[in-house]
Amino acid sequence: MTSEIIIDAKPKEISIALLEDKRLVEYQNESRSANFSVGNIYIAKVKKLMPGLNACFVDVGYERDAFLHYLDLGSQFNSYAKYLKQVQSDRKRLYPFNKATRLPDLKKDGSVQQTLEVGQEVLVQIVKEPISTKGPRLTGELSFAGRFLVLIPFGDKISVSSKIKSGEERARLKQLIHSIKPKGCSVIVRTVAEGKRVAELDSELKTLTKRWSDAIIKVQKTQNRPQLVYEETGRAVAMLRDLFNPSYENIYVNDTEVFNEVKDYVTLIAPEKESIVKMYKGKVPIFDNFNVTKQIKSSFGKTVNYAHGAYLIIEHTEAMHVVDVNSGNRSKNEKGQEGTALDTNLGAADELARQLRLRDMGGIIVVDFIDMNLAEDRQMLYERMCKAMQKDRARHNILPLSKFGLMQITRQRVRPAMDVNVEENCPSCNGTGKIRSSYLFTDQLERKIDKLVNKIGVKKFYLHVHPYVAAYINKGVLFSVKRKWQQKYGWGVHIISSQKLAFLQYEFYDSKGEFIDMKEEIEA
C-alpha cells in the first residue's frame, strides 16, 4: 500500500487529504484564522467555580468559556501554580525552571473551591476543541509532543510506549533518555522511537525543551489575559507528525510557505525522505488534479454509495451517530438471501471504517446491519470490522452484534466531526428559481473580463469555471471563445476547469492566486 498527502493551501483555509492507493481515507479542512486547536497552551483566568461538578470555567478568549475539571488539573498543579507566581513576580529576569520548587502532588479527592479561586491565573492546554454548544475542554497537565518523545514539565518519570515489546529495547531507551532528560521533567517515549539513535532523540528533546522555555518567557513578558503562549504546529505539520511513515511516496503542496514548512519538518525527522515533498505548480486546482474533489463529493453527505449498488445512511444526533446499511438494487448472491446479506454487510464494514476516519466521527456510533441468521456470519462480520479499524489511530472499542443486529462502536472524539456539504445551491438565480439563458453566460463572463482588464487594470488572471463550461470556451483551436478573448483582452486571460464549481458558477483569481470578487448582488 502506498500513501500520498495532498495539501491545498488557500489564503483563508487549508485542506489536507490522505490517499491510500489513490483512495481518500482522511480529510481535514481548517480555517487559517482558527484560534483554537488541540495542543495550544494559554495563560488564562478562572471565571466561575462549579462546586457541584467539582470543576470550573476558564476564559480562554472563546465565545463559550472552557471547561476544566478538578481531576484534569494534573498531579503537579501546585508546583505549576507556585512557579507561575515566581515567573510573574519579576518581569525583567526570568526565574530559572531548574530552581522551581516541587510541591506535593494534588490530592485526588480534593475539591475545586479549595484549590482555585475566581480570577486566579492558570496555565492550561486544550485537549478537546469546541464541539456543538460546548466550549473547549482543558487540562492543567501540560505536554509538548514531538515525533519520538513527549515532554511533560514538573515530573520525574520516563515511560516507554507499551507497543515496544522488546525488553532489551525498552531498557535501552529508558537508560538513554535518563542520561539526556532535563531536570524536573517527565518524558514519554513514543512507538516510533524504537531503534533510534541518541543524537536524534537528544535533538528532539532539546527542541521540546525550548518550546517550554519560550512559553514561559511569553507568560513573563505579556500582561494581557487570556494569552496564547504556545501554539501547536500547523495543521499540515501536526498531521504529518502523527501519520508519517516510510510508505509515503509523495507529499504535494501548492503553497510556497506551507511547502517550506513541511519540507523543513520532513528534513528534520527523516532526511532520507526529503525528496518526497514536492511543490505543485499545475494550473488545474490541486485537488482536481489528484481526483480528491470528486471523492470528497461522493464520500460525504447523508447517503454514501459503495460496491454493487449498496449504500449507507449516516445520521448525526446530539447523542450519537446512527448508520443504516441498505442493499439497494444489489443483485442476488448464489448463496441466496443470507449470502447477499453477508456480502453487503462485509462491504459496509470496510466502507464504515473508512468513513469514521474520513469524517473523524467520534463518540457513540450505532450501526444497523442487515439481519443475518447464522452465528458464524455474525462473528465474521465482527472480525472484519475489527480488522478494518486497525488502521485507525483514534482509540476505539467495538462490540459484537447484539440480538437486534446492532453493532455499537465508541471512538475517541477530539474535534467536531468533519461535515462537508456536497449539495450545491444555484449560483445564478439568486433564489428566484429562474435564470437567464445559459447560452448568454459567456457574454456575462466577457463583461466581467472587460471590466477587470479595462477598468480595474488586471491584465493577467485565471477564470475558474465548471468543466462543461471550460470545454465550451476552449472548443476549437483558432476560433474558440478563449482565443477571441485573448485577442481582444490580451494573452493574460487563462481558463481553468474546476470540479468544485456549480454549472454556471465562476471565480476570478489574479496571477498570485488571490481571489478577485467580481460578483454583483444581482447579476446583470
FENZI-V212981 format. One record per residue. N is the residue number from 1. RES is the residue in three letters. SS is DSSP state (H for helix, E for strand, - for the rest). OMEGA is omega in radians with two decimals (none if undefined). Layout:
((N | RES | SS | OMEGA) (N | RES | SS | OMEGA))
This chain:
((1 | MET | - | 3.10) (2 | THR | - | -3.12) (3 | SER | E | 3.08) (4 | GLU | E | 3.05) (5 | ILE | E | 3.10) (6 | ILE | E | -3.10) (7 | ILE | E | 3.13) (8 | ASP | E | -3.10) (9 | ALA | E | 3.11) (10 | LYS | - | -3.10) (11 | PRO | - | -3.05) (12 | LYS | - | -3.11) (13 | GLU | E | 3.09) (14 | ILE | E | -3.13) (15 | SER | E | -3.11) (16 | ILE | E | 3.13) (17 | ALA | E | 3.05) (18 | LEU | E | -3.14) (19 | LEU | E | 3.01) (20 | GLU | E | -3.04) (21 | ASP | - | 3.11) (22 | LYS | - | -3.11) (23 | ARG | E | -3.10) (24 | LEU | E | -3.14) (25 | VAL | E | 3.07) (26 | GLU | E | -3.11) (27 | TYR | E | 3.11) (28 | GLN | E | 3.10) (29 | ASN | E | -3.05) (30 | GLU | E | 3.08) (31 | SER | E | 3.14) (32 | ARG | - | 3.13) (33 | SER | - | -3.12) (34 | ALA | - | -3.08) (35 | ASN | - | -3.01) (36 | PHE | - | 2.99) (37 | SER | - | -3.13) (38 | VAL | - | 3.13) (39 | GLY | - | 3.12) (40 | ASN | - | -3.13) (41 | ILE | E | -3.10) (42 | TYR | E | 2.85) (43 | ILE | E | -2.98) (44 | ALA | E | -3.11) (45 | LYS | E | 3.05) (46 | VAL | E | -3.06) (47 | LYS | E | -3.07) (48 | LYS | E | 3.07) (49 | LEU | E | 3.13) (50 | MET | E | -3.08) (51 | PRO | - | -3.13) (52 | GLY | - | 3.11) (53 | LEU | - | -3.02) (54 | ASN | - | -3.08) (55 | ALA | E | 3.09) (56 | CYS | E | 3.04) (57 | PHE | E | -3.05) (58 | VAL | E | 3.12) (59 | ASP | E | 3.08) (60 | VAL | - | 3.08) (61 | GLY | - | 3.12) (62 | TYR | - | -3.11) (63 | GLU | - | 3.03) (64 | ARG | - | -3.12) (65 | ASP | - | -3.13) (66 | ALA | E | -3.05) (67 | PHE | E | 3.12) (68 | LEU | E | 3.13) (69 | HIS | E | -3.13) (70 | TYR | H | -3.11) (71 | LEU | H | 3.12) (72 | ASP | H | 3.10) (73 | LEU | - | -3.13) (74 | GLY | - | -3.08) (75 | SER | - | -3.09) (76 | GLN | - | -3.05) (77 | PHE | H | -3.13) (78 | ASN | H | 3.12) (79 | SER | H | 3.10) (80 | TYR | H | -3.10) (81 | ALA | H | 3.12) (82 | LYS | H | -3.11) (83 | TYR | H | 3.13) (84 | LEU | H | 3.10) (85 | LYS | H | -3.14) (86 | GLN | H | -3.13) (87 | VAL | H | -3.06) (88 | GLN | H | -3.14) (89 | SER | - | -3.13) (90 | ASP | - | -3.09) (91 | ARG | - | -3.07) (92 | LYS | - | -3.08) (93 | ARG | - | -3.09) (94 | LEU | - | 3.09) (95 | TYR | - | -3.05) (96 | PRO | - | -3.14) (97 | PHE | H | -3.11) (98 | ASN | H | 3.07) (99 | LYS | H | -3.12) (100 | ALA | - | -3.11) (101 | THR | - | 3.07) (102 | ARG | - | 3.14) (103 | LEU | - | 3.14) (104 | PRO | - | -3.13) (105 | ASP | - | 3.10) (106 | LEU | - | -3.14) (107 | LYS | - | -3.11) (108 | LYS | - | -3.12) (109 | ASP | - | -3.13) (110 | GLY | - | -3.13) (111 | SER | - | -3.06) (112 | VAL | H | -3.10) (113 | GLN | H | 3.08) (114 | GLN | H | -3.07) (115 | THR | H | -3.08) (116 | LEU | - | 3.03) (117 | GLU | - | -3.12) (118 | VAL | - | -3.12) (119 | GLY | - | 3.14) (120 | GLN | - | 3.12) (121 | GLU | E | -3.12) (122 | VAL | E | 3.00) (123 | LEU | E | -3.06) (124 | VAL | E | 3.14) (125 | GLN | E | -3.14) (126 | ILE | E | 3.09) (127 | VAL | E | 3.10) (128 | LYS | E | -3.11) (129 | GLU | - | 3.09) (130 | PRO | - | -3.14) (131 | ILE | E | 3.12) (132 | SER | - | -3.10) (133 | THR | - | -3.08) (134 | LYS | E | 3.07) (135 | GLY | - | 3.14) (136 | PRO | - | 3.04) (137 | ARG | E | -3.02) (138 | LEU | E | 2.96) (139 | THR | E | 3.08) (140 | GLY | - | 3.12) (141 | GLU | - | -3.03) (142 | LEU | - | 3.09) (143 | SER | - | 3.12) (144 | PHE | E | -3.02) (145 | ALA | E | 2.99) (146 | GLY | - | -3.14) (147 | ARG | - | -3.08) (148 | PHE | - | -3.00) (149 | LEU | E | 2.98) (150 | VAL | E | -3.13) (151 | LEU | E | 3.13) (152 | ILE | E | 3.13) (153 | PRO | E | 3.12) (154 | PHE | - | 3.04) (155 | GLY | - | 3.11) (156 | ASP | - | -3.09) (157 | LYS | - | 3.00) (158 | ILE | E | -3.12) (159 | SER | E | -3.14) (160 | VAL | E | -3.13) (161 | SER | - | -3.13) (162 | SER | - | 3.13) (163 | LYS | - | 3.01) (164 | ILE | - | -2.97) (165 | LYS | - | -3.06) (166 | SER | - | 3.12) (167 | GLY | H | 3.14) (168 | GLU | H | 3.14) (169 | GLU | H | 3.12) (170 | ARG | H | 3.13) (171 | ALA | H | 3.13) (172 | ARG | H | -3.12) (173 | LEU | H | 3.13) (174 | LYS | H | -3.13) (175 | GLN | H | -3.13) (176 | LEU | H | -3.12) (177 | ILE | H | 3.13) (178 | HIS | H | -3.08) (179 | SER | H | -3.08) (180 | ILE | H | -3.06) (181 | LYS | - | 3.08) (182 | PRO | - | -3.12) (183 | LYS | - | 3.06) (184 | GLY | - | 3.12) (185 | CYS | E | 2.99) (186 | SER | E | 3.14) (187 | VAL | E | 3.02) (188 | ILE | E | 3.13) (189 | VAL | E | -3.11) (190 | ARG | - | -3.05) (191 | THR | H | -3.07) (192 | VAL | H | 3.11) (193 | ALA | H | -3.11) (194 | GLU | - | 3.09) (195 | GLY | - | -3.09) (196 | LYS | - | -3.12) (197 | ARG | - | -3.08) (198 | VAL | H | -3.11) (199 | ALA | H | -3.14) (200 | GLU | H | -3.12) (201 | LEU | H | 3.14) (202 | ASP | H | 3.13) (203 | SER | H | -3.14) (204 | GLU | H | -3.13) (205 | LEU | H | 3.09) (206 | LYS | H | 3.10) (207 | THR | H | -3.13) (208 | LEU | H | 3.11) (209 | THR | H | 3.12) (210 | LYS | H | 3.11) (211 | ARG | H | 3.10) (212 | TRP | H | 3.13) (213 | SER | H | 3.14) (214 | ASP | H | 3.12) (215 | ALA | H | -3.13) (216 | ILE | H | 3.10) (217 | ILE | H | 3.13) (218 | LYS | H | 3.07) (219 | VAL | H | -3.09) (220 | GLN | H | -2.97) (221 | LYS | H | -3.12) (222 | THR | - | -3.13) (223 | GLN | - | 3.12) (224 | ASN | - | 3.10) (225 | ARG | - | 0.00) (226 | PRO | - | -3.11) (227 | GLN | E | 3.05) (228 | LEU | E | -3.11) (229 | VAL | E | 3.06) (230 | TYR | E | -3.14) (231 | GLU | - | 3.10) (232 | GLU | - | -3.13) (233 | THR | - | -3.13) (234 | GLY | - | -3.06) (235 | ARG | H | -3.12) (236 | ALA | H | -3.12) (237 | VAL | H | 3.14) (238 | ALA | H | 3.13) (239 | MET | H | 3.11) (240 | LEU | H | -3.11) (241 | ARG | H | -3.10) (242 | ASP | H | -2.99) (243 | LEU | H | -2.92) (244 | PHE | - | 3.06) (245 | ASN | - | -3.04) (246 | PRO | - | -3.10) (247 | SER | - | 3.12) (248 | TYR | E | 3.10) (249 | GLU | E | -3.08) (250 | ASN | E | 2.93) (251 | ILE | E | -3.09) (252 | TYR | E | -3.14) (253 | VAL | E | -3.12) (254 | ASN | - | -3.12) (255 | ASP | - | -3.05) (256 | THR | H | -3.11) (257 | GLU | H | 3.13) (258 | VAL | H | 3.11) (259 | PHE | H | -3.14) (260 | ASN | H | 3.13) (261 | GLU | H | -3.14) (262 | VAL | H | -3.12) (263 | LYS | H | 3.12) (264 | ASP | H | -3.12) (265 | TYR | H | 3.14) (266 | VAL | H | 3.11) (267 | THR | H | -3.13) (268 | LEU | H | -3.03) (269 | ILE | H | -3.12) (270 | ALA | - | -3.07) (271 | PRO | H | -3.10) (272 | GLU | H | -3.13) (273 | LYS | H | -3.09) (274 | GLU | H | -3.03) (275 | SER | H | -3.10) (276 | ILE | H | 3.11) (277 | VAL | E | -3.03) (278 | LYS | E | 3.11) (279 | MET | E | 3.11) (280 | TYR | - | -3.09) (281 | LYS | - | -3.13) (282 | GLY | - | 3.13) (283 | LYS | - | 3.09) (284 | VAL | - | 3.10) (285 | PRO | - | -2.99) (286 | ILE | H | 3.14) (287 | PHE | H | 3.09) (288 | ASP | H | -3.08) (289 | ASN | H | -3.11) (290 | PHE | - | 3.06) (291 | ASN | - | 3.13) (292 | VAL | H | -3.10) (293 | THR | H | -3.13) (294 | LYS | H | -3.14) (295 | GLN | H | 3.11) (296 | ILE | H | -3.09) (297 | LYS | H | -3.13) (298 | SER | H | -3.03) (299 | SER | H | 3.14) (300 | PHE | - | -3.08) (301 | GLY | - | -3.07) (302 | LYS | - | -3.10) (303 | THR | E | 3.13) (304 | VAL | E | 3.12) (305 | ASN | E | 2.99) (306 | TYR | - | -2.89) (307 | ALA | H | 2.93) (308 | HIS | H | 3.02) (309 | GLY | H | 3.11) (310 | ALA | - | -3.10) (311 | TYR | E | 3.09) (312 | LEU | E | 2.96) (313 | ILE | E | -3.08) (314 | ILE | E | 3.14) (315 | GLU | E | 3.10) (316 | HIS | E | 3.07) (317 | THR | - | -3.14) (318 | GLU | - | -3.02) (319 | ALA | - | -3.01) (320 | MET | E | 2.97) (321 | HIS | E | -3.14) (322 | VAL | E | -3.11) (323 | VAL | E | 3.11) (324 | ASP | E | -3.13) (325 | VAL | E | 3.14) (326 | ASN | E | -3.13) (327 | SER | - | 3.13) (328 | GLY | - | 3.14) (329 | ASN | - | -3.12) (330 | ARG | - | 3.13) (331 | SER | - | -3.07) (332 | LYS | - | 3.10) (333 | ASN | - | 3.13) (334 | GLU | - | -3.11) (335 | LYS | - | 3.09) (336 | GLY | - | -3.05) (337 | GLN | H | -3.13) (338 | GLU | H | 3.12) (339 | GLY | H | 3.11) (340 | THR | H | 3.13) (341 | ALA | H | -3.13) (342 | LEU | H | -3.13) (343 | ASP | H | 3.14) (344 | THR | H | -3.12) (345 | ASN | H | 3.13) (346 | LEU | H | 3.08) (347 | GLY | H | 3.12) (348 | ALA | H | 3.13) (349 | ALA | H | 3.13) (350 | ASP | H | -3.11) (351 | GLU | H | -3.13) (352 | LEU | H | 3.11) (353 | ALA | H | 3.09) (354 | ARG | H | -3.12) (355 | GLN | H | 3.14) (356 | LEU | H | 3.10) (357 | ARG | H | -3.05) (358 | LEU | H | -3.11) (359 | ARG | H | -3.07) (360 | ASP | - | 3.13) (361 | MET | - | -3.12) (362 | GLY | - | -3.10) (363 | GLY | E | -3.11) (364 | ILE | E | 3.07) (365 | ILE | E | 3.11) (366 | VAL | E | -3.06) (367 | VAL | E | 3.10) (368 | ASP | E | 3.11) (369 | PHE | - | 3.06) (370 | ILE | - | -3.07) (371 | ASP | - | 3.08) (372 | MET | - | -3.06) (373 | ASN | - | -3.03) (374 | LEU | - | -3.13) (375 | ALA | H | -3.12) (376 | GLU | H | 3.08) (377 | ASP | H | 3.12) (378 | ARG | H | 3.11) (379 | GLN | H | 3.12) (380 | MET | H | 3.14) (381 | LEU | H | 3.12) (382 | TYR | H | -3.14) (383 | GLU | H | 3.12) (384 | ARG | H | 3.13) (385 | MET | H | 3.13) (386 | CYS | H | -3.14) (387 | LYS | H | -3.12) (388 | ALA | H | -3.10) (389 | MET | H | -3.10) (390 | GLN | H | -3.13) (391 | LYS | H | -3.07) (392 | ASP | - | -3.12) (393 | ARG | - | -3.12) (394 | ALA | - | 3.09) (395 | ARG | - | -3.11) (396 | HIS | E | 3.11) (397 | ASN | E | -3.08) (398 | ILE | E | 3.09) (399 | LEU | - | 3.08) (400 | PRO | - | -3.14) (401 | LEU | - | 3.08) (402 | SER | - | -3.14) (403 | LYS | - | 3.08) (404 | PHE | - | 3.13) (405 | GLY | - | -3.13) (406 | LEU | E | 3.03) (407 | MET | E | -3.14) (408 | GLN | E | -3.13) (409 | ILE | E | 2.96) (410 | THR | E | -3.10) (411 | ARG | E | -3.10) (412 | GLN | - | 3.12) (413 | ARG | - | -3.12) (414 | VAL | - | 3.13) (415 | ARG | - | -3.13) (416 | PRO | - | 3.11) (417 | ALA | - | 3.12) (418 | MET | - | -3.13) (419 | ASP | - | -3.14) (420 | VAL | - | 3.12) (421 | ASN | - | -3.08) (422 | VAL | - | 3.09) (423 | GLU | - | -3.08) (424 | GLU | - | 3.02) (425 | ASN | - | 3.13) (426 | CYS | - | -3.11) (427 | PRO | - | -2.98) (428 | SER | - | -2.98) (429 | CYS | - | -3.12) (430 | ASN | - | 3.06) (431 | GLY | - | -3.10) (432 | THR | - | -3.08) (433 | GLY | - | 3.14) (434 | LYS | - | 3.11) (435 | ILE | - | 3.06) (436 | ARG | - | -3.10) (437 | SER | - | 3.14) (438 | SER | H | 3.12) (439 | TYR | H | -3.12) (440 | LEU | H | -3.08) (441 | PHE | H | -3.13) (442 | THR | H | 3.07) (443 | ASP | H | 3.10) (444 | GLN | H | 3.12) (445 | LEU | H | -3.12) (446 | GLU | H | 3.09) (447 | ARG | H | 3.11) (448 | LYS | H | -3.13) (449 | ILE | H | 3.13) (450 | ASP | H | 3.12) (451 | LYS | H | -3.10) (452 | LEU | H | -3.06) (453 | VAL | H | -2.98) (454 | ASN | H | -3.13) (455 | LYS | H | -3.12) (456 | ILE | H | 3.08) (457 | GLY | - | 3.09) (458 | VAL | - | -3.05) (459 | LYS | - | -3.14) (460 | LYS | - | -3.10) (461 | PHE | E | 3.14) (462 | TYR | E | 3.12) (463 | LEU | E | 3.13) (464 | HIS | E | 3.13) (465 | VAL | E | 3.09) (466 | HIS | - | -3.11) (467 | PRO | H | 3.13) (468 | TYR | H | 3.13) (469 | VAL | H | 3.12) (470 | ALA | H | 3.13) (471 | ALA | H | 3.12) (472 | TYR | H | -3.11) (473 | ILE | H | -3.09) (474 | ASN | H | -3.06) (475 | LYS | - | -3.11) (476 | GLY | - | -3.11) (477 | VAL | - | -3.07) (478 | LEU | - | -3.01) (479 | PHE | - | 3.12) (480 | SER | - | 3.06) (481 | VAL | H | 3.13) (482 | LYS | H | -3.11) (483 | ARG | H | 3.10) (484 | LYS | H | 3.11) (485 | TRP | H | -3.12) (486 | GLN | H | 3.11) (487 | GLN | H | -3.08) (488 | LYS | H | -3.02) (489 | TYR | H | 3.11) (490 | GLY | - | -3.07) (491 | TRP | - | 3.09) (492 | GLY | - | 3.11) (493 | VAL | E | 3.13) (494 | HIS | E | 3.14) (495 | ILE | E | -3.11) (496 | ILE | E | 3.07) (497 | SER | E | -3.10) (498 | SER | - | -3.09) (499 | GLN | - | -3.07) (500 | LYS | - | -3.07) (501 | LEU | - | 3.05) (502 | ALA | - | -2.94) (503 | PHE | - | -3.10) (504 | LEU | - | 3.12) (505 | GLN | - | -3.12) (506 | TYR | E | 3.11) (507 | GLU | E | 3.10) (508 | PHE | E | 3.06) (509 | TYR | E | 3.11) (510 | ASP | E | -3.06) (511 | SER | - | 3.12) (512 | LYS | - | 3.14) (513 | GLY | - | 3.13) (514 | GLU | - | -3.11) (515 | PHE | E | 3.07) (516 | ILE | E | -3.11) (517 | ASP | - | 3.14) (518 | MET | - | -3.14) (519 | LYS | - | 3.02) (520 | GLU | - | -3.13) (521 | GLU | - | 3.05) (522 | ILE | - | -3.10) (523 | GLU | - | 3.11) (524 | ALA | - | none))
